Amino acid sequence: MRPPFDIDLDLDYVFKAIIGTASPLLGVITSYQEQIEWHLRAASLVVGLLVGILSLVSMVKKLRRR
């Protein structure tokens, strides 16, 4: 039979797992911060251009319907 669910103990393990996973990831992010920043800038530019193009296409389609 399975022991009863102890929420305090289980949450402690979950928080330790999250912190244990996030700490090395944060270290990698800070060491590659400059390279990541350029990738984020390029990605945000691409997303902005796509949103603009899709908005323009939608506006043109609405104007053609009238």
C-alpha positions as CSV (number, residue, x, y, z in Angstrom):
1,M,0.0,0.0,0.0
2,R,1.3,3.5,-0.9
3,P,2.0,5.8,2.0
4,P,-0.2,8.9,2.4
5,F,0.5,12.0,0.3
6,D,2.6,14.4,2.3
7,I,2.3,17.7,0.4
8,D,5.0,19.6,2.4
9,L,7.6,16.9,1.8
10,D,6.7,16.5,-1.9
11,L,6.6,20.3,-2.5
12,D,10.1,20.5,-0.9
13,Y,11.4,18.0,-3.5
14,V,9.7,19.8,-6.3
15,F,11.2,23.2,-5.3
16,K,14.7,21.6,-4.9
17,A,14.3,20.0,-8.4
18,I,13.3,23.4,-9.9
19,I,16.1,25.2,-8.2
20,G,18.6,22.5,-9.1
21,T,17.6,22.7,-12.8
22,A,17.4,26.5,-13.0
23,S,20.8,27.2,-11.4
24,P,23.0,25.8,-14.1
25,L,20.7,27.1,-16.8
26,L,21.0,30.6,-15.3
27,G,24.8,30.2,-15.2
28,V,24.8,29.3,-18.9
29,I,22.6,32.2,-19.8
30,T,24.8,34.7,-17.9
31,S,27.9,33.4,-19.5
32,Y,26.5,33.6,-23.0
33,Q,24.5,36.8,-22.4
34,E,25.9,38.8,-25.3
35,Q,25.3,36.1,-27.9
36,I,21.8,35.4,-26.5
37,E,21.0,39.1,-26.6
38,W,21.8,39.3,-30.4
39,H,19.6,36.2,-31.1
40,L,16.7,37.7,-29.1
41,R,17.0,41.0,-30.9
42,A,17.0,39.2,-34.3
43,A,14.1,37.0,-33.2
44,S,12.0,39.9,-32.0
45,L,12.7,41.8,-35.3
46,V,11.5,38.8,-37.3
47,V,8.4,38.4,-35.1
48,G,7.6,42.1,-35.4
49,L,8.0,42.0,-39.2
50,L,5.7,38.9,-39.4
51,V,3.0,40.6,-37.3
52,G,3.2,43.7,-39.5
53,I,3.0,41.6,-42.7
54,L,0.0,39.6,-41.4
55,S,-1.8,42.8,-40.3
56,L,-1.2,44.3,-43.7
57,V,-2.6,41.2,-45.5
58,S,-5.6,41.2,-43.2
59,M,-6.3,44.9,-43.9
60,V,-6.0,44.4,-47.7
61,K,-8.4,41.4,-47.6
62,K,-11.0,43.5,-45.6
63,L,-10.7,46.3,-48.1
64,R,-11.2,44.0,-51.1
65,R,-14.4,42.6,-49.6
66,R,-16.1,46.0,-49.6
